[in-house]
Amino acid sequence: MLRHIFIGPVLPGCSGDALSRVVDTLRELPGIVPWIRHLSVEKTLEWSGSQAVVLIAEFDSRADWEHYMHEPGHLALGDRIKSAIDLANMTVVQTNIADNRP
């Protein structure tokens, strides 16, 4: 399994309401991309020093992740959040998920 982690810093002047709308928008992903195994979307804590949205999506395979990365519905969400999230300074990483089953 594969874990995809997206950290999108907030643009200057972004309100808390706008950031909450970004979180709600990104939480639509499982309805658009049904091969997401698990999804978590949260905003950072106000006292953490930087405001951002953190998305963690899990996939069964690299092929599923690659399909997600090119999915038109996923890409369209980027257009919907770009007024609040600094996509030029986002961080995206992938990790393996250890299979700890016996």
C-alpha positions in Angstrom: 0.0 0.0 0.0 1.0 3.6 -0.6 0.4 6.8 1.4 0.2 10.1 -0.4 0.8 13.2 1.8 -0.1 16.7 0.5 0.7 19.8 2.6 -0.7 23.0 1.1 0.3 26.2 2.8 -2.3 29.0 3.0 -1.9 32.1 0.9 -1.5 35.4 2.8 -4.8 36.8 3.8 -6.7 33.5 3.6 -9.5 33.5 6.2 -10.3 30.7 8.5 -13.6 30.3 6.6 -11.9 30.0 3.3 -9.5 27.4 4.7 -12.5 25.4 6.1 -14.0 25.5 2.6 -10.8 24.0 1.2 -10.9 21.2 3.7 -14.6 20.5 2.7 -13.7 20.6 -1.0 -10.8 18.1 -0.6 -13.0 15.8 1.5 -15.0 15.3 -1.7 -12.2 13.3 -3.2 -13.5 9.8 -2.4 -16.7 10.5 -4.3 -14.5 11.5 -7.3 -11.7 9.0 -6.9 -13.3 5.8 -5.6 -10.0 3.9 -5.5 -8.8 6.0 -2.6 -8.6 3.4 0.2 -8.6 6.0 3.1 -8.6 9.8 3.2 -7.9 12.3 5.9 -8.0 16.1 5.4 -7.3 18.6 8.2 -6.1 22.1 8.7 -3.1 22.7 10.9 -3.6 24.0 14.4 -3.7 27.8 14.6 -0.8 27.8 17.2 1.4 25.5 15.1 3.2 28.4 13.5 2.0 27.9 9.9 -1.4 27.5 8.4 -1.8 24.8 5.9 -4.1 22.0 4.8 -2.8 18.4 5.2 -4.3 15.7 3.1 -3.3 12.0 3.5 -4.7 9.5 1.0 -3.9 5.8 1.0 -3.9 3.6 -2.1 -3.6 -0.1 -2.7 -0.9 0.3 -5.4 1.3 2.8 -7.3 -1.0 2.3 -10.3 -4.0 3.5 -8.3 -2.0 6.5 -7.1 -0.8 7.4 -10.6 -4.4 7.1 -11.8 -5.4 9.5 -9.0 -2.7 12.0 -10.0 -4.1 12.2 -13.5 -7.8 12.0 -12.7 -9.6 15.0 -14.2 -11.8 15.4 -11.1 -8.8 15.5 -8.8 -7.1 18.1 -11.0 -10.3 20.2 -11.1 -10.2 20.3 -7.3 -6.8 22.0 -7.6 -8.5 24.8 -9.5 -11.1 25.2 -6.8 -8.6 25.6 -4.0 -5.9 27.7 -5.7 -7.4 31.0 -4.4 -6.6 29.9 -0.8 -3.7 27.4 -1.1 -0.2 28.3 -2.2 0.2 25.5 -4.7 3.6 26.7 -5.8 4.9 26.0 -2.3 3.0 22.8 -1.6 4.8 19.6 -0.4 3.8 16.2 -1.8 5.4 13.0 -0.7 4.6 9.3 -0.9 5.5 6.6 1.6 5.0 2.9 1.8 2.5 1.6 4.3 3.9 -1.4 6.2 1.7 -4.5 6.0 1.8 -5.6 9.7 -0.8 -8.3 9.3 0.3 -11.8 10.5 
